[in-house]
Structures are given as C-alpha cells and as structure tokens.
Amino acid sequence: MRVLRFILGDQLTHTISALRDIGPDDVVLMAEVAEEASYVPHHPQKIAFLFSAMRHFADDLRGRGITVDYVELHADGNTGSLTGELLRAVRRHAADAVVATEPGEWRVEAMMGTWAEAAGVPVEIRTDDRFLCSRPQFAAWAADRASLRLEWFYRAMREKTGLLMEDGKPAGGRWNFDAENRKPLPARHTVPERRRFVPDALTRDVIELVRRRFGNNFGDLEPFGWAVTRAEALQALADFVTNFLPSFGDYQDAMKTGEGFLYHGVISPYLNAGLLTAEEVCQAAVAAYAADAAPLNAVEGFLRQVLGWREFIRGVYWLKMPGYEKTNALGASRPLPAFYWTGDTDMNCLRQAIGDTRRQAYAHHIQRLMVTGNFALLAGVRPAEIEEWYLAVYADAYDWVELPNVHGMVMFADGGLMSSKPYVAGGNYIDRMSDYCDACRYDVKLKSGVGACPFNYLYWAFLIDNAPSLQGNHRLGNQYRTLERFGPERRAALQAEAHAFLDALPSDY
C-alpha cells in the first residue's frame, strides 16, 4: 500500500503527525502553488522564506531516506493549487490513500474536505499536535463563557504544562509581571546585534524566482537574513535566549527609530512555519530562568506570548470561524489609507513602523498594535482591508494567527469577545514608549489645531463617534467623564477636525 503524505508550507516539522508511521513505499508531496503565494500580495521576503524553507526541508527528508515529490512553482504542469497538485500526485504515484495534518486556515480545511471524493482514495486528516492546546481542549475551556480572556486561559495552560510553576503555584508568587514590562528604551541605549543568516545557493535561487514573479509586491526582498533550516532556527532561538531575552521583559513595549527588532524573539516565522515548536521554545526560556540567565519578568512575559497568547488566538480562530471574520461591531467603513502600502505619511511613527515592515517583513507587537493598528481603529478602517494588509506584509502571518489578532485585538470588530476594551491611545503613549515623536512634523503636545498630532484628536473623535457602543464600557469610564467636561462645542470641533483629516487621506495607490 502506498500512502501519499501531503506536507504544507507551514508544517516543516519532522514530528508532524502526517509523517508518523511513514512506510518505505510512501511518498511525501510538497508543492509551491500560485494560489497560496498570491491570494494576498505577500511580502517578497515571506514568500522567499517559505519557499526556501520548504526546499531545504524536502532535501532534509531525502537525506533521511524518504521519497519526496517536490513541485516547484514553475514546474511543467503545475496546476497552481493544492487540490490540483494532490490529484496529479495521486495519479502519478498510484497512491492508495492520502494522509495530511490539519491546516492552519479555515479556507484550506474546507478545501481538504473535497479531496477524498475528488481523488477517489481515502483521505485522513490528522490533528496538528504541535500546539499545546488542541482545538477540542480549547472549545471545552471556552464552553459557556460569554467572553474569552487571555489571563484565565494562560493560567490554565501554566497549570496544565507546569511551566514556571513551583509547588502548584506560579513562580515568584504572581501569574503576571506585565506591569514591570513597560519601560521605554533609555537614551543612547545600544541593542545587541541580531543573528542573521547569509543565504546559501538554494536560497539565492529562490530569491531570484521571487524577484521575477513577485518583485512588485509591497516590501524589500533584500537584504534577506531569515533562517531557512531547523539548524539555523535553533541558532536564532539560542541567540535570542542568550542575548535578548534578559532584557525582553523590561523593553517589550518600547519602540526606537531604526530598531525594528529590539529585544523581541523574532522567532515567530520559525514557530509558525514549523522549524521550531512551541514546547521547545517555552522550555528554552524557562531553562534560562532556572539557570539565572534571565529574570522572571522577562521569561514570564515571553511565556505569556507563546504559551498564552499564541495558543489562545488559535483557539478563538477555530472556535469562531467561519462567521468570526464577518463581524464589525463598530461599523467601521473607511477604506485603508494608501500610506499603509506606500509609507508616504508625515506621521513619523507610522512611517517608521511601515518602513520597518517594508524592509524586514516584520514589526514587533507594539508597533503592530499601538501604531499601525491603533491608527486603523481610530480611523474606522474596514476590518477586512486592514486584516488583508497584516496577512500580506508579515513573514509570520497566517490566517489563524493574523485574523483574531487584528479582528479582535486591533479592531475590536468582535465587540469584545477577546478584549475587554478597544486598544486605542493618543500620541502621548507613542511619545512615552518611543523616540518617534522627536522627528515628526506634528507636535504631540498639541491636542488639536494646526500642527497637532493627529492621534490626539482622532482618539477623542473615536470615543465620541462610538459612544453608543462604548460609553457603557467600565474600562472607558474615565475617558467618557472627561469628554463630558469638554462640552458640546469642543466635542463637535474634535469630530470635525478628525473627519476632515481622514477624508483627505488618499486610499488609492
């Protein structure tokens, strides 16, 4: 019996469930397909990273004696779709059955549901057990909860895994050290140099392919420094744990001109593609704490991102899809401003965050949440448009991780299912946590009028415009009491200034 084992581009893990019990006559299918490379205009570095990592993974499998059928993007007869390549491979190898691991996207899972009938052979879809919380386990945790909150899920995961637990209690006597992780970067602070990787010949070939085929997409293709093998990804993890994790906690919310990585892990592309696993990443961080090589606030903050947030949003995605993406609790309806694709804006914080994204296919979570995301929420951008942008421009973006992050956390489009209040802020927050305002043509200290930071009046106008939905939110009580003191004339002036600014923004690019 010959089994065709289909490995997707984000399943580059030797222990992936689809490869278990592989037999000597079985064939592994991997395919670069136009449909997956272009359903949004992916950043060229993202495409190059995945294609190179896939090709290296295929070579690694071959080195282990496994037969691999690898279909390159420009191969003769490539149908351009996962389904088309599966059907061709079943015929090519006279396969008796197909085995795959559940995908990360609802769209692909629906596609997989058609394979058995189309191929005329049994198709087994196995659980993706690289995650520390399965879909059924998350559904059981979420049952009967009107709202879903990270804190309670995160505590349950700490108890389940035993990570950072001592005698059944959280290490240090507290579950959460977030209050200690909000320091701005000191002036003249020097960040260590990040470990990056020189492309080998295979990666250079992929880079040239991507240049020819996707060179007009948003984003710089080079310099390219991503790890594309598991060995390199492990080196990147070790570099983070040794040189960056100790300061990650203190400065995880900081932003600095020209420093798109700062002390962040920058391992999410490797985690989400499968070159690293969540368990080994968490264990590496906890081991650093145990060895007194990293402080508790840093390790706990990192663990909360991987063990907590990453697992949490995947659970939300599969619990609430496919209807989740259709919600729009605040009725946001503006088109995405063109500067998200061009970077052409006088707001320096946005120019810096988008510039980092263009150069690196990466921006850290505060840039994403409190700069590009904050503006999109304040501006009332249509959720689907900003969601497509995030999915396209980041090397770590897949639907399961991008959609709930942007839809729920950034845009509050789910009405508070996973967030107790919208994450909005005026210019003061950005000024406190970055040096961006120093070189901006707008004055962050001016709340309105000529030369005022747009974030300031957009913030108050957002609260006024959305008062019917938000003024009953207990976490916004102080803000709405302040608005009451403004008086009707000032409130109307803030709305007029904000709407005039937004109406003048180009949306075509």
Buried (B, 14 or more C-beta within 10 A) or exposed (E): EBBBBBBBBBBBBEEBBBBEEBEEEBBBBBBBBBBBBBBBBBBBBBBBBBBBBBBBBBEBBEEEEBBBBBBBBEEEEBBBBBBBBBBBBBEBBEBBBBBBBBBBBBEBBEBBEEBBEBBEBEBBBBEBBBBBBBBEBBEEBBEEEEEBEBEBBBBBBBEBBEBBBEEEEBBBEBBBBBEBBBBBBEEEEEBEEBBBBEBEEBBBBBBEBBEEBBEEBBBBBEEBBBBBBBEBBBBBBEBBBBBBBBBBBBBBBBBBBEBBBBBBBBBBBBBBBBBBBBBEBBEBBBEBBEEEBBBBBBBBBBBBBBBBBBBBBBBBBBBBBEEBBEBBBBEBEBEBBBBBBEBEBEBBBBBBBBBBBBBBBBBBBBBBBBBBBBBBBBBBBBBBBBBBBBBBBBBBBBBBBBBBBBBBBBBBBBBBBBBEEBBBBBBBBBBBBBBBBEEBEBBBEBBBEEEBBBBBBBBBBBBBBBBEBBBEBEEBEEBBEEBEEBEEEBBEBBBEBBBEBBEEBEEEE
